[in-house]
Amino acid sequence: MMTNPGGGAKMKVVTVAAILVGLSCGHAFAWGQEGHSIIAEIAQRRLSATALAQVKRILGGEASMASVASWADDVRSGPHPESYNWHFVDIPLAENTYDPISECAASPKGDCAIAEIDRAEHEITCATDPMQRRDSLRYLIHFVGDIHQPFHTVADGNGENGLKVVVKFGGLIKSPPKVSDDNLHAVWDSTLIRQTTYAWGSYVDRLEGDWLLKHPEASQTLDPIAWTLEAHKLAQDMAEGVDNGATLDNAYYDKALPVVDEQLGRAGLRLAAVLNRWLGSAPACPLP
């Protein structure tokens, strides 16, 4: 479903440099449970009093945003298979243009993350069905996180799930993962985070004491298209020199960790800004 409510992301043709060399991409779950919880917690701490009250009312009871942050992954393989394509944005590696209106709407399984963020923003304020508002809020929390995972912005092949790597880095925890054979997408979903702290709450504390102190603003734009292009460029950088069967050592971890911090931090700040924008005041809904 493509929508463009007032104040939502304006769909337009965008240009990207598609130069991920020798890399296939796919659409596994973006960020593991830890990553999505980190993003949601960062965002919830920065909601205005009005927006926070609205979030709690929509979710029901005292449910936290972190507690529902991975709901969209739970349902896409179950009761809502139609949501499969909503978690990513297909930007072909061999092309240098992307038109969200034609290419997102024309994708085989429906929409992409850009369109669904646009839809969910509108529905959390304007939908009349409380269940629809709740589901849209849960989707919005999740999809803002998804498109900040760099490898959810590339299209070719069957995913970085197919790009096998051997993980040899220990990270801040020092000991390498028990299972060292992995794929590049999974490394970015969870391994980098899990090798940095033992608990996602500790990762939030780490960001609050460092990256978020240095970057208190949501950085210029609330346009999901701009977020996608930003993440796509990072995917290009993080895929450079990684061939099938490559070993990811401490040098790769040292290169990747600042990007993980940046993307988790950006996603949390931007999610807070989106919710403050849409839930912090009376909605401007179109007439029926």
Buried (B, 14 or more C-beta within 10 A) or exposed (E): EBBBBEBBBEBEEBEBEBEBEEBBBBBBBBBBBBBBBBBBBBBBBBBBEEBBEBBBEBBEEEBBBBBBBBBBBBBBEEEBEEBBBBBBBBBBBEEEEBEBBEBBBEBEEBBBBBBBBBBBBBBBBBBEEEEEBBBBBBBBBBBBBBBBBBBBBBBBBEBBBBBBBEBBBBBEEEEBBEEBEBBBBBBBBBBBBBBBBEEBBEBBEBBBEEBBEEBEEBBEEBBBBBBBBBBBBBBBEBBEEBEEEBEBBEEBBEEBBEBBBBBBBBBBBBBBBBBBBBBBEEBEEEEE
